[in-house]
Amino acid sequence: MYKLLIVDDEPTVRYGLRHYFDWAEYGIEAAEEADDGDAALEAAERVRPDLVLTDVRMPNMSGIELSRVLREKYPETKIVFVSGHDDADYLKSALQVNAVDYIFKPVNLQELRTVIERVAAELANRDRERLLARDMQEKLRESMPLLRERFLLSTLQGRAALRSGAEERIRFLELQLPLDAEYEVIVLSLDNYAELKDARSERDLQLLVYAATNIAQELIDRCAGGYAFESGVGEIAGLLRWSGEDDPEERLLTLAGDIRDNLERWLKIGATIGVGSRTRGLSKVCDSYAQAREAASRKWYLGKNRIITMDSLSVETAEGREERIDHAQIERLTTLLRAGDAEALRDEMNALFDRLTEHRASGFAYGRNVSLQIALLADQLLLEFGIGQAAGAPRVWESLTKKETIEDLRMALEQYISSVCAAIRERRDNRSSNLVERVQAVLAARYAENLSVADVGKEVYLSPTYVSLLYKQETGRTINEALTAVRIEKAKELLRDPKYKFYDVCFAVGYADPSYFTKLFKKMTGLTPKAYRDQLY
């Protein structure tokens, strides 16, 4: 409630004002009384009144003098004068101290009600403004990190207005960024970011990036000064501020190495760090940022989890020239795939990727396109041989689009091409019967496991789709049907021995659900496991 201080040298007036008016109706509490100005100031110090109702003429200190002191100490306090003297000079004085109103004695309750209604409305409006101001201040405080990050990012991208009002904006954001200092930018490109994104929820991914940024910021604070912040998808920028060292390059490389090592130690992730050139002035950091990003992007042929400087970048750029894969190379790959010659095919692909790595002007995107083209060629040959699309085809295409280095592309593609080559060689050599025997051996050895067709394919070095198709063609039933038959035969054998309980038999032959095992056993034999055992004895 709002607090009221009543000041009058007549006790009856104070009593009447306090008890004959319903202050609570307006959210006001008559908190204190005083009989002169001096006592009123002491009371005001105690209760900090929102409203003061004061007589004009009082001993020691008049109401006008009191009001001037209150206005100076408590400028938001509302003051209403009450007096039996209708002197024009007092009215003028009341206006000079910005009194809310002036009421004559004897007090008319209706007149007092009108005045208090207006005062209460002003107090409520004041509180709303205070609440709004606090709310806006809180929102500004909460949004300050985002505002800083936006400013830093726009500075790196050359979009920040660093001339008029720049220093004032930097002070407002509480950033330590002198306009004429020496700066350098590093860019952390998180390795295997696409795979990290697939393996984590959005919340966990954001927490990971946040933790990586904090690690970078802590190490930057120790080394130089500056700011670390997320500057793109899977990218963290470090804006380093140097303080006039002659040669900070050794410290810079140590910093980059510490960041990389700590990310690997604490977060179990790798990062390729690109280093831009040192520049004078905040307006020039966009050039250093562009260089750092370009350096980090060259991990596609230099490799991941490295520190790449502008010096190495300039040498690599000078040596590179564009390379294109010609039709003859594609023909050789096709011939080797048709023949199922895995060794020669691997040599040809290694030579192709070596050329892509050596002639870097073609770029990583071109290397990825070549890899996708070869994967598509392999799928077309599978169809040609009547094998059908390899089960790993969609996965390998997705995987190739997420790889970040030429070596990763090579490894993913070679693994897929090897499986395709094996499938084609299997078909060409017509080793179907041998395949059936190998599959049967796998089923007999691993029937108790949670065995899948993919597991069987790995055992015989073929794709799940191809091994399933070939087995069905040769035996007339699927691998899962064959696995079920093996398990049921093994169950019959175990049921003949009374020492094995029913659920022991169920688990021993690879089933976790006894109810499902019972239904399957009855479907295959016409009897439940219990009935089967009962008929034996």
Buried (B, 14 or more C-beta within 10 A) or exposed (E): EBBBBBBBBEEEBBEBBBEEBEBEEBEBBBBBBBBBBBBBBEBBEEEBBBBBBBBBBBEEBBBBBBBBBBBEEBEEBBBBBBBEEEEEEBBEBBEEBEBBBBBEBEBEEEEBBEBBEBBBEBBEEBEEEEEEEEEEEEEEEEEEEEEBBBBBBBBBEBEBEBEEEBEEBBEBBEBEBBEEBBBBBBBBBBBBBBEBBEEEEEEEBEEBBEBBBEBBBBBBEEBBBBBBBBBEEBBBBBBBBBEEEEEBEEBBBEBBEBBBEBBBEEBEBBBBBBBBBBBEEBBBBBBBBBBBBBBBBBBBBBBBBBBBBBEBBEEBEEEBEEBEBEEEBBEBBBEBBBBBBBEBBBEBBEEBBEBBBEBBEBBBEBBBBBBBEBBEBBBEBBEEBEBBBBBBBEEBBEBBEBBBBBBBBBBBBBEBBBBBBBBBBBBEEEBBEEBBEBBBEBBEEBBEEEBEBBEBBBBBEBBBBBBBBBBBEEBEEBBBEBBBBBBBBBBBEBBEEEEBEBEEBBEBBBBEEBEEBBEBBBEBBEEBBEEBBEEEE
